[in-house]
Amino acid sequence: MENASKALIIAGAILLAILIISLGIMIYNQASGVVNNNSMSQVDISSFNQQFTQYEGTNVRGAQVNSLLSQVQSSNVSNQEDSTRQIEVKVTATNWQTGTKPSGKLVSGGYAKANTGSTYTVVCSTDTKTGLVNLITISNPS
């Protein structure tokens, strides 16, 4: 009788240990799901970047550069609350219309446009942490 009661106590302890371990695994999976939902999926990152990388190249026409600048401005305005989605523009090209060249994070117009007859080099740089485009450099073709 004594052996049977010890066996029941051991079996109960094993079942209780299994229950505690499964509960821990369940809580861990739920917590990791919440953490993963805060970050963007690879598809979201790719579709965000595609809006801007489609203009990337060495012989980009001025009209395309102007479209890119409008796209950046629109994106920055719609994502003002999310600093990771803000895109900075740096123009080093010399063949630009007279006036103030666009620079920094564009959120409003009032800057000079690219010459539509000229060509430019457009380079998109991505943030190492988020993978999102965060800087677009526009320069003269080399």
C-alpha positions as CSV (number, residue, x, y, z in Angstrom):
1,M,0.0,0.0,0.0
2,E,2.8,2.3,0.8
3,N,4.4,1.8,-2.6
4,A,1.1,2.5,-4.4
5,S,0.6,5.8,-2.6
6,K,4.2,6.9,-3.4
7,A,3.6,6.0,-7.1
8,L,0.5,8.1,-7.2
9,I,2.3,11.1,-5.6
10,I,5.1,10.8,-8.1
11,A,2.7,10.5,-11.0
12,G,0.8,13.6,-9.7
13,A,4.1,15.6,-9.4
14,I,5.0,14.6,-13.0
15,L,1.6,15.7,-14.4
16,L,1.9,19.0,-12.4
17,A,5.4,19.6,-13.8
18,I,4.2,19.0,-17.4
19,L,1.2,21.3,-16.8
20,I,3.6,24.1,-15.6
21,I,6.0,23.6,-18.5
22,S,3.1,23.8,-21.1
23,L,1.7,26.9,-19.5
24,G,5.2,28.5,-19.7
25,I,5.5,27.6,-23.4
26,M,2.0,29.0,-24.1
27,I,2.8,32.3,-22.4
28,Y,6.1,32.6,-24.2
29,N,4.5,32.0,-27.6
30,Q,1.8,34.6,-27.0
31,A,4.4,37.2,-25.8
32,S,6.6,36.6,-28.8
33,G,3.6,37.0,-31.1
34,V,3.0,40.5,-29.7
35,V,6.6,41.5,-30.1
36,N,6.7,40.3,-33.7
37,N,3.5,42.1,-34.6
38,N,5.2,45.5,-33.9
39,S,7.8,45.0,-36.6
40,M,7.0,45.2,-40.3
41,S,7.0,42.0,-42.4
42,Q,9.5,41.6,-45.2
43,V,6.6,42.1,-47.7
44,D,5.7,45.5,-46.1
45,I,9.3,46.7,-46.2
46,S,9.7,45.6,-49.8
47,S,6.5,47.3,-50.9
48,F,7.4,50.5,-49.0
49,N,10.9,50.6,-50.6
50,Q,9.6,49.8,-54.1
51,Q,7.9,53.1,-54.2
52,F,11.3,54.8,-54.3
53,T,13.8,52.2,-55.6
54,Q,12.0,52.1,-58.9
55,Y,13.5,55.5,-59.6
56,E,17.0,54.4,-58.7
57,G,19.6,54.4,-61.5
58,T,22.4,56.3,-63.2
59,N,20.5,58.0,-66.1
60,V,17.2,59.1,-64.5
61,R,15.4,61.8,-66.4
62,G,14.5,65.0,-64.6
63,A,10.7,64.4,-64.9
64,Q,11.2,61.1,-63.1
65,V,13.2,62.8,-60.4
66,N,10.4,65.3,-59.9
67,S,7.9,62.4,-59.6
68,L,10.2,60.8,-57.0
69,L,10.4,64.0,-55.0
70,S,6.6,64.2,-55.0
71,Q,6.4,60.6,-53.9
72,V,8.8,61.3,-51.1
73,Q,6.9,64.3,-49.9
74,S,3.6,62.4,-50.0
75,S,5.1,59.5,-48.1
76,N,6.6,61.8,-45.4
77,V,3.4,63.7,-44.9
78,S,1.3,60.5,-44.6
79,N,3.9,59.0,-42.2
80,Q,4.6,62.0,-40.0
81,E,3.9,60.1,-36.8
82,D,6.4,57.3,-37.7
83,S,10.0,58.6,-37.8
84,T,11.3,55.3,-39.2
85,R,9.3,55.9,-42.4
86,Q,10.6,59.5,-42.9
87,I,12.9,59.9,-46.0
88,E,15.6,62.5,-46.2
89,V,16.6,63.9,-49.6
90,K,20.1,65.1,-50.5
91,V,20.6,66.9,-53.8
92,T,24.2,67.4,-54.9
93,A,23.4,67.8,-58.6
94,T,24.5,71.1,-60.2
95,N,22.1,71.0,-63.2
96,W,19.1,72.0,-61.2
97,Q,16.5,74.7,-61.8
98,T,17.3,78.0,-60.0
99,G,15.9,78.2,-56.5
100,T,16.2,76.3,-53.3
101,K,17.1,72.7,-53.9
102,P,15.1,70.1,-51.9
103,S,16.9,68.9,-48.8
104,G,16.1,67.1,-45.6
105,K,12.8,65.5,-44.9
106,L,10.3,66.9,-47.4
107,V,6.9,67.6,-46.0
108,S,6.0,70.7,-48.0
109,G,6.6,72.1,-51.5
110,G,8.4,75.3,-52.3
111,Y,11.6,73.8,-53.6
112,A,13.1,74.0,-57.1
113,K,12.5,71.1,-59.5
114,A,14.9,69.1,-61.5
115,N,15.5,70.1,-65.1
116,T,13.3,67.8,-67.2
117,G,15.8,67.7,-70.0
118,S,18.7,66.6,-67.8
119,T,19.7,63.2,-66.4
120,Y,20.6,62.4,-62.8
121,T,21.9,59.6,-60.7
122,V,19.5,58.5,-57.9
123,V,20.8,56.3,-55.0
124,C,18.5,55.0,-52.3
125,S,20.1,54.1,-48.9
126,T,18.3,51.9,-46.4
127,D,18.4,52.0,-42.6
128,T,20.4,49.0,-41.2
129,K,17.9,48.4,-38.4
130,T,14.6,48.7,-40.2
131,G,15.5,47.9,-43.8
132,L,13.5,50.9,-45.0
133,V,14.7,53.5,-47.4
134,N,15.7,56.5,-45.3
135,L,18.0,58.6,-47.6
136,I,17.8,59.4,-51.3
137,T,20.8,61.1,-52.9
138,I,20.4,62.8,-56.3
139,S,23.6,63.8,-58.1
140,N,25.0,64.4,-61.6
141,P,25.6,61.3,-63.6
142,S,29.2,60.3,-63.5
